[in-house]
Amino acid sequence: MDREHVKGAADKAKGAIKETAGKVTGDRSLEAEGKVDKVKGEAHKAAGDAKDAVRKATS
């Protein structure tokens, strides 16, 4: 697991917590912020996957 995958997992977890907290408290801003963090996490995961694919292809 490289840095991108770790960052992605952290962002997704943080986003899930914020989104849930926003739903529970009725804070739509916090809920939206959580969704954005989850998308960032997915982007980092995709970048990590792409790096892994390049490493495998060049090995």
Secondary structure, 3 states (H helix, E strand, C coil): CCHHHHHHHHHHHHHHHHHHHHHHHCCHHHHHHHHHHHHHHHHHHHHHHHHHHHHHHHC
